[in-house]
Amino acid sequence: MAKPENANDMSLTVAARRVFDFKVEDYSFASQMVGSGSFQSDTFSVGGYDWAVRFSPALGVSLKLVLLSKLEARERVGAKFSVTLLDKSGGASAATSENKCSNFFFEGQEEGFNEFMSKKDLGQHIHGDCFVVRCTVSVLRRPNMR
């Protein structure tokens, strides 16, 4: 019996994608409580890894993707992090979209946007003391480096 043409081919990467809406409610209270600190979303899984989105309302609003899973020695995970602020009707606001590709090497590493927008600009998107950021996370697992 002949081998299928691709019998020796194997995928060394696994790609996964997830869209996650991070809703920040009671924004005024939350921003007062954290001051210059940050707070984060619930944990969500993509590509076999646990993640969260960290939001800091300091001078320049920052949004970061945080790896919560422990990695094996010499393992690395590539991720594309896209964020879009939604308007009050739930539609994407094109003026507030950003993309970033990063490699993650350790648990707790965060990558993203240090100054996603100013607090003043964010104020235009707050409705009923809340706003929603649509986060799209695409994960590419790379084989262990030898």
C-alpha positions as CSV (number, residue, x, y, z in Angstrom):
1,M,0.0,0.0,0.0
2,A,1.4,3.4,-1.0
3,K,1.9,6.1,1.6
4,P,-0.3,9.2,1.2
5,E,1.7,12.0,-0.4
6,N,1.8,14.0,2.8
7,A,2.4,11.2,5.2
8,N,5.7,12.6,6.5
9,D,4.4,16.1,6.7
10,M,3.6,17.3,10.2
11,S,2.5,20.6,11.6
12,L,5.0,22.1,14.1
13,T,2.7,24.9,15.1
14,V,-0.8,25.1,16.3
15,A,-2.8,28.3,15.7
16,A,-5.9,29.4,17.7
17,R,-7.9,32.6,17.8
18,R,-10.4,34.0,20.3
19,V,-12.3,37.2,20.5
20,F,-12.9,38.4,24.0
21,D,-14.9,41.5,25.1
22,F,-13.4,43.2,28.1
23,K,-16.2,45.3,29.7
24,V,-15.0,47.8,32.2
25,E,-18.0,48.7,34.4
26,D,-18.1,51.5,37.1
27,Y,-15.1,53.0,35.4
28,S,-14.9,56.1,37.7
29,F,-14.9,54.0,40.8
30,A,-12.4,51.4,39.4
31,S,-10.0,54.1,38.2
32,Q,-10.0,55.8,41.7
33,M,-9.4,52.5,43.4
34,V,-6.4,51.5,41.3
35,G,-4.9,54.9,41.1
36,S,-1.7,54.5,39.0
37,G,-2.1,50.6,39.2
38,S,-4.1,48.3,37.0
39,F,-6.8,45.7,37.0
40,Q,-7.4,42.8,34.7
41,S,-10.1,40.9,33.0
42,D,-11.3,37.4,33.8
43,T,-9.0,34.6,32.6
44,F,-9.6,33.2,29.2
45,S,-7.9,30.4,27.2
46,V,-6.5,30.5,23.7
47,G,-4.3,27.9,22.1
48,G,-3.9,25.9,25.3
49,Y,-2.7,28.9,27.3
50,D,-4.4,31.1,29.9
51,W,-4.4,34.8,29.3
52,A,-5.9,38.0,30.7
53,V,-6.1,41.6,29.6
54,R,-4.7,44.2,31.9
55,F,-6.0,47.7,31.9
56,S,-4.3,50.7,33.5
57,P,-6.2,54.0,33.5
58,A,-3.1,56.1,34.4
59,L,-2.1,59.2,32.4
60,G,-2.0,57.3,29.0
61,V,-4.5,54.5,29.1
62,S,-2.7,51.2,28.7
63,L,-3.9,47.7,27.6
64,K,-1.7,44.7,27.9
65,L,-2.1,41.0,27.1
66,V,-0.8,38.9,30.0
67,L,0.3,35.3,29.8
68,L,-0.9,33.4,32.9
69,S,0.3,29.9,32.0
70,K,3.6,28.5,33.0
71,L,5.8,27.6,30.1
72,E,8.2,24.7,29.8
73,A,11.9,25.5,29.7
74,R,12.9,27.0,26.3
75,E,9.2,27.1,25.2
76,R,7.9,30.3,23.6
77,V,4.5,31.4,22.4
78,G,3.8,33.9,19.7
79,A,0.7,35.9,20.0
80,K,-1.0,38.7,18.0
81,F,-3.0,41.0,20.2
82,S,-5.6,43.3,18.6
83,V,-7.8,45.7,20.5
84,T,-10.7,47.8,19.4
85,L,-12.8,50.1,21.5
86,L,-16.5,49.6,20.9
87,D,-19.0,52.4,20.6
88,K,-22.2,52.4,22.6
89,S,-24.1,50.5,19.9
90,G,-21.4,47.7,20.0
91,G,-19.8,48.6,16.7
92,A,-16.0,48.9,16.3
93,S,-14.5,52.3,16.5
94,A,-11.8,52.3,13.7
95,A,-10.0,55.2,15.3
96,T,-9.3,53.2,18.4
97,S,-7.8,49.9,16.9
98,E,-4.3,48.6,17.4
99,N,-2.4,45.4,16.6
100,K,0.8,44.0,18.2
101,C,2.7,40.7,17.7
102,S,4.9,39.5,20.5
103,N,6.8,36.4,21.7
104,F,6.0,35.3,25.3
105,F,8.7,33.5,27.2
106,F,7.5,33.3,30.8
107,E,4.4,33.3,33.0
108,G,3.4,36.9,33.9
109,Q,4.9,38.5,30.9
110,E,2.7,41.3,29.5
111,E,2.9,42.9,26.1
112,G,0.6,45.5,24.5
113,F,0.0,49.2,24.3
114,N,1.5,51.5,26.9
115,E,-0.4,54.5,25.7
116,F,-3.5,53.1,23.9
117,M,-5.1,56.5,24.2
118,S,-5.3,59.5,26.5
119,K,-7.8,59.6,29.4
120,K,-9.5,62.5,27.6
121,D,-10.0,60.4,24.4
122,L,-11.2,57.5,26.4
123,G,-13.9,59.7,28.0
124,Q,-15.6,60.1,24.6
125,H,-16.2,56.3,24.6
126,I,-17.5,55.9,28.1
127,H,-21.3,55.5,28.2
128,G,-23.1,54.9,31.5
129,D,-19.7,54.8,33.3
130,C,-18.6,51.8,31.3
131,F,-16.8,50.9,28.0
132,V,-16.0,47.8,26.1
133,V,-12.7,46.8,24.5
134,R,-12.9,44.0,21.9
135,C,-9.7,41.9,22.2
136,T,-8.7,39.4,19.5
137,V,-5.9,37.1,20.5
138,S,-4.3,34.8,18.0
139,V,-1.8,32.3,19.3
140,L,1.0,30.5,17.4
141,R,2.7,27.8,19.5
142,R,6.3,27.3,18.4
143,P,8.2,24.1,19.0
144,N,10.6,24.0,21.9
145,M,13.9,25.6,21.0
146,R,16.8,23.1,21.0
